[in-house]
Amino acid sequence: MSNVQNSPQGDSRGNPGSTGGHGAGPTGKPLKQIHLGVHFPGVNNTTVWSDPRSGSHIDFASFAHLARTAERAKFDFLFLAEGLRLREQHGRVYDLDVVGRPDTFTVLAALAAVTERLGLTGTINSTFNEPYEVARQFASLDHLSAGRAAWNVVTSWDAFTGENFRRGGFLPREQRYERARTFLHTAWELFDSWQGDEIVADKESGIFLADPDAGRFAHDDRHFTISGRFNVPRAPQGRPVMFQAGDSDEGREFAASSADAIFSRYSELEKGQAFYRDVKSRLARHGRSHDDLKILPAATFVLGDTDAEAAELSYAVSRQQVSGRTAIAFLERVWNRDLSDHDPDGPLPSVDPYLGETELSQGRAGSVAGREALRQAAEWRELAEAKKLSSRELVVELFGKHSFVGSPATVAGQIDELVQNDAADGVILVPHITPGGLDEFADTVVPLLQERGVFRVEYEGETLRDHLGLRRPPRLAREAGREQAAS
C-alpha cells in the first residue's frame, strides 16, 4: 500500500477551497493537480456483467448515470471505447465480457444534452473511416457540447475486423501509423479551414459570411485526395482534444508528435515513471513542451471500509472477472488450441501452442501467434512454477490485479503518489460495475483528494481543454496546408 501524505493546510476540514496547488510534492515542486477520467466499462474483461448490481450496457440511462456521477465529482471526462466487430472464440460470439455497444457519436451527443462540463471522449478508428466524415462528426459534437469533445484515434489491427467494411483486409503496422498520421493531419486541415470569425450574420446588410473562402480545403497524398468546403464552422476548442492509446515505439512517437493525452496501461509507480519519462522526453523534438501531453493510465479500483476489507473484496472481484471459462479463453489466445476440457484450477497445459494459421480467437488484440506464442507460453510456465499458480490463478496474476485497493484514504494516497512522483498526470478509472461503479469513489475518494489540494473543488473552465490545462492549438495556415498537400 502507498503511504498517505499529509493533507495541506486548509479550513477546519482540510479543504483548500480552490483548485490551485498547495504545498510541495516529493521533489519539492508545487503539488501537481490530478486529472480524472472514467471509462464506461465494457470491451474488456474487467466488466462483471453477471453481478446482480450490473445494469444494461445499451440503455441510455446507464450512460447518463455514469456521466452524471463523474460530473458531480468534477471529473475531467468520460471515455468510451469502441469495438467494430463482435469478438469470437471457436467461431462463436465471446460472451464473457461486453462485446458491443451503441454507436459512439450517438451516445456522446446524447450525453452532451444531460451534462454541462464533463468532457466527452470517443474512440474512433482511422483505418475504416474517412477524414471528412470523422472531422464533421467531432466538430459537430464540439459545438453541441460547447467545447467538450475528445477523440481517441486508433488504428485497426486485423483483417477479421476489416471484413465488416467494404475494403476488407488490414494494413501492415508501419502503414497503419502512416495512414493514422495522415488521417489526423487531414482532419486538422478540415477543422482549421474555418478561422472562427467568418460568420457575421449582419441582418441589415444581408451579409452572412465575411470570408467567401471559409471552409475551403484541398488535400492530396497517397491515402486521401479530397477537396471542397468543410460545412461545420470552427468549433469552440478549435480541434477536439486528441487521445492516443498505442504502446509501441511507433505509438509513443505518434502520441508525442500529435496527441494531447495518452491512454497508457502503466498504473504501477516504477513502470509508470519509465513510460512517463520516455514519452515526455520525445516531445521536444516535435516542438512541444512537457505540459502539452497528459499521460493518463487506465486504473481499476476496489474500495472497502478498511484496507483488509478492500483486499478481501478485491480477491472476490478478481474471481468474478476471471471465471474458469475466462481463464480458459485467455489460455486459448496463446495456445491456439481447444482447451475446453482443461482444468482451470490445475496447472498450465503441458502441450505447446499450436502454430497453425487458423486462430481460435478473433477480434481480440491480446491474441498472439507463431514464435511469440511459444515465448509467451514459456514465460507463463516459468511464472506459474515459481509462484505455484494454477491456470486461473496465473490469469488473475497477469490480467486480474486491481490498480488501487484499500480504504478511501489509502486509495487517495495511492493515486496522489502516482501523480506527484511523475508516473502519471492522472488516471482513467475503470469501474467493474455498470452504471453505479463510480458512485462510491465519487463520494469518498474525491473529497479526500480535494482536501489534499490536488483536485478541483469546482470546474474553473468551460471546455475540456480548460479542464486538462491544454492550450488551444494554433490554427494551420490555409496556404501552408495546401502547399503540404501538394508536396
N, C-alpha and C positions, 0 to 999 in steps of 0.2 A: 504494500500500500504506500501511496505517496504521502509525504509529510504535509500537513496542512499549515500554510503560512498564516501568520497573524494578520487580522484584518487591519487596514489602515484607519487612521483616526477619522471619525465622522461624528454623527449625532449620537444620542444615547443608545441607538440600536446598531451603531457602526455603519449607518447608511450615509454615504458621502453626499447624496443629494444631487449629484450631477454625473455626467458620463465621462468626465476627464480622468486622466490617470492620477493616482495618488501614491505617494511613497516611491520606493525604488524596488526593482526586481533583483534577481540573484546576481546580475552582472553590474549592479549599481546604476543601471539606466532606469528611466521612468517606467512604471508598470505599463505593460502593453495592454491594450483593450482587446478583449476576446470577441471573436466573431462566431456566431452560432447559426447554423442552418439545420434543417430537419429533412430527412429523406423519407418520402412516403414509402412504407415498406412494400416489398414485392420485387419480383425479378431477381430473387436471391434466396438462399436457404436460411436467412436469418428470420424470416417471417414464420410465425407459428399460427397458420390459418385455422388449425384444428382446435386451438384453445377456445374454450367457451366464451371468453371475453372478446374474441375477434369478431369483427363485423365484415361487411362487404368491401371488396376492393373495386367495385364498379359503381355502386350508388354514390351520387354526388355528396350525400350527407357525410360520408366518410372523409372525403377530401376536404369538405368545408370544416369539419370538426378539427382535423389536424391543423389546418391553416389558421383557424381562429385561435387555437391554443398557442401556436407559435407566435402569432401577432400579439396576443395578450402578454406573452412573456418577452416581447420586444426582440424576437429573433430577426436576423438579417433576411433570411429567405427560406422558402420551401423548395425542395428539389424533387423532380420527377424523372426517374429513369424510363427507358423505353426498350421494348423488345419488338422487333419487326417480324418475328415468326415464333409460333409456339414451339417450345423445345420438345425434343423427343428422346425417348430411351426405348430401345428394342422396337423402334418404329411406332411407338405409342406416345401420346401426349404425356409429358412428365408432370405428374400431379402432386409431387411432394413439396413444391413451392408454388408461388403465384407466377403464372406464366404469361399473363396478358392483362391489359387494362385499356380503357378508352383512349382515344386519340389525345396526345399531349397538349396540342394547342387548344383543343376544345375545353379540356379540363382547366388549363391555366386561364383562359379567357373568362370562364365561369367564376373561377376563384377571384379574379380581379374585381368582380362585382360585389363580393361579400367580404373583401378586405380593403384596407386603406393604405397601409405602409409596407406590408410584408412583400419582400422580393419574390418573384415567380420564375423559377429556373426549370428549363426543359431540355432533355436530351434529344437532339435531332441529328440524324445521320447525314454525313456529307457524301456518302458513296451512292446512295439510291435516291437522292433528291436533286433539285436544280437550284442554283443561287437565287434566281429571281423569285421563285415561289417562297423559299425559306426567308429571304430578306423581307418580302412583303408581309409574311405572317408575323415575324418578330417585330417589325416596325409597327404593325397594327396592334400587337399586344402591348408594346411600349406606350402607344397612345392611349389605349383603353385602360391601362393601369396607371397612367400618369407617371411613367418612368420607372417601372419596377421589373422589366423583363431581363432575363438572362438566358444565354444559350450555351449548353454543354455540347460542344461539337465533337462528334465521334466518327470513326470510320468503321465499316463493316469488315468482319474478319473471315467470312466463309461463304462458299458457294451455296450452301444449304439455305441461308437467308436470301441469297440472290435469286433463288428460284421463285420467290414471291414477286419479282419485279421483271419488267419487260426485257432488260438487258441480260439478266441472269449472270452467272459467274461471279467472280470477285477479282480484285486487283492484288498483285504482289505487294508486300509490305511497303517497299520504297515508293511504289506508285500510289498507294493509298494515302500516304502522308503528302506526297506531291499534289495529289488531287485535293486533299483537305486544305493545304495551304492556299492553293489557287482558288478553291471554292470560297474560303474565308475572305481572301483579298477581293474577289469579285463581289461578294456580298457587301464588303465595306464600300466599294465604289458605288454600289446602289444606295446604301444608306446615306452616303456623302454627296449624292447627286443633287440633293437639296441643301442650300445654305442654312435655311431656317428662318429667313426674313423675307422670303419672296411673296408670301400671302399678305396683301394689304387690304383686300376686300373693301375698297373705297366705294361706298354706296352712291355718293354724289357724282363721281366721275365714271362709275361703272367699271373701274379697273380692279380686277381681282388679283392678278399676278404682276409684281413689279419686274420680274425677270422672265422673259419669254422662253428662256433656255432651261428653266427649272426642271429638274428630274431627268435631263438628257444624259445618256450613258452610252459607252461603246467599249466592249472588251473582246479581245481576240487572242486566244492561246491554244495550246494543244488539247485542252479539256473543254473550254467554253468559247463559243463565238456568239455573242449576243449584243444587240444594240437596240435603242429605243428610248422610252421615257419611264422612269420609275414612278408609279402612281400613288405612293404614300409620302406625304411631306415629312420633313426631317422630324425624327422622334424626340421626345423630351431628353433622353440620355445621349442623343446623337447616334450611338450604336448601343445595342444591348450589352450588358456585361458578358464577357466571354469566359466560359469554363472549359477546361480540358482535363481528361482523366487518364491519359496514357502514361505508362511507367517505363517504357523502353527508352533507349537513348534518343531515338527519333521523337518519341512523345514528349520527353522532357525539353528537348530543344524547341519543338513546336510551341510548347507552353511558354517557354522563356521569350520567344520571339513575338507571340501573338495573343496569349491569354491574359485575362485579368485575375483569374483564380484557377487553382489546380486541385482537383478532387483526388487526394492521394490515399494510399492504403496503409500508411505508416503512423499508427496511433501509439506506438511504444516510443519511449524517450530517446534511446540511442539510435534506433533505426530512423526515427523521425528527424533527429538532428542531422544525420548523414544526408538524408534526402533533402532537407531544408537547405543545408549548405550547398549541395550540388546544384540544385535548381536556381537558387538565388545568385550563385556565382556566374551563371550563364547570362544574366540579364544585361550586364554592362556592354557586352559585345553587340547587343541589339539596340543600344542607345537607351536603355531603360534603367530605372532606379530600383532600389531594394523594395520600396513600398508599392511598386506598380503591379506586383503579382502577389496574391494572397494564397497561402498553402493551407488547405483545409482537409485533414484526413477524415475518412468515414470512421465512425466510432459507435459501437454498441455499448449498452449500459444496463446494469441491474442494480436497483436500489432496495435497501432494507432499512429498518429502524436502527439496526446496528450492523457493523461490518460482518459479524458472524452470520447474522440472518441473511444478509445480502449474498454471502458466499454460498449458503445453502440454496437460496433461490437461483443463483447463477448455475449451480450444478443441475438443478431441476430443469431450468430453461434450456441448457445445452442438450439435455437428453430429449427434450421436446423437439429442438431444432435438428438434432441428428438422431433420428429414429434408426432402427435396424435397417429398414428399407433405404433410408437416405444414405447410411454408411455404405451399403452395397452399391448404390448408384455412384457414389464418389469413387469407389474402387474400380468400377467398370469403366470410368472415364480414362483410367490409366491402364488397366489390364486389357481393355477392349475385348473382354470375354463375357459370356453369360455366367454371372456368379450368383444367380438367384438361389442356388442350393447351398451357397456358402454361409457358414455360421458367423454373423456379425460380431458375436461375443467370443469368437475363437481367434486364433492367430491369422495373420495375413495369408493370402493364397500362396501355396508353395510353387505353383506353376508360374512361368514368366509371362509377361504381357504378350498378346497376340499382335504381330507386326503387319498383318494384312491390311489392305486398303479400306475394307469395309469398317465403318465406325458405328459402334452401338449407340453412342451419344451424339446427337445432332443439335446444333444451335447453342452449344454451351462453350463459352470462352475458356473454361477450365480444362477442356479435353486436351490430351497430349497424344503424340503418336511417334512411331519409329523408335530410334535410339533414345530419344528424350524420355519415352515411356519406360524403357529399361533402366535408365539412370534414376528416374524418379521412384520406381519400384524399389530399387536397391537402397535409396536414401530412406524410404519409408520403413523398409525392413530393419535397417540399422537403428532407426529411432525407436521402433516398436520393441526391438530386442533390448535396447539399452534401458528403456523405461518400463518394460514388461507390460505393454499395452495390447489389448485386443484390437481387432479391426475397427470396431466402433469407437473405442477409446482413442485410437490414433486419429480418426477423422475429427473427433472433438478437439484433440490437441492441436491439430493443424488448422481447422476451419471453424471451430465452435467456441473458442475462448472469447470472453467479453472484454472490451477495452477498459471499461470503468466499472468497478464493482465495489460497493460499500454503502455506508450511510450517506445522506446528502452532504454532510460536511466533508467526508472523505472524498467523494466524487468531485465536489467543487475544488478541493485541493489538488486532485489528480489532473483535472483539466487545466487549472491555473499553472501548475508546474510544467505541463507540456508546453504551454504558450510562452511563459516567462523565460524558459530555457531554450527558446528558438528551435523547438521541434515542430511548431505549427503556428499559424496565426489565428487559429480557432478550430472548431470541429463541426462536422456534419453528422448529427446524431441519427442513428438508425434504430428506431423502436422495433420490438419484435411483435407488438400487438397493434392492430388497426381497429379503430382510429384513435383509441384512448391511450396509446402507449407513451405519449409525451406528457400527459397531464401531471403526473407526479413530479417529473423533472421540473416542469414549469413552476409548480407550486413550492418546491422545496429547495432545489439546487440553484435556480436562477436568483432568488433573493440573497443567497449566500455569496454568489459572485458579485452581485451589486454591492453588498456590504464591503467586499474587498476593494471596491473601486475599480474593478476590471471589466465591468459590463454595464451597459447603459441602463439608466432608470427610465428614460423616455427616449423616443426617437428624436433626433435632432435635425434630420433632413427629410426630404420628401422621396428621393429616388433611391434605388438600390446602390448606385454608385456612392451616394451620400453615406449610406449605412456602412459600406465596406471601406470608406475613406479613399476612393479611387477618383483620379482626375477624369474630367470629361475628355474623351480622346480628341486630338486635333483632327480637323476635317482634312481629308485628302484633297489636294488641288485638282480640280476637274481636268485641267490641261495635263498635269503630271500623270493622272490616271490614264488618260488617253495615250500619252506617249509610252507608258509602260505596257499598255495593252497592245500597242502596235509593234513593240520591240520583240 
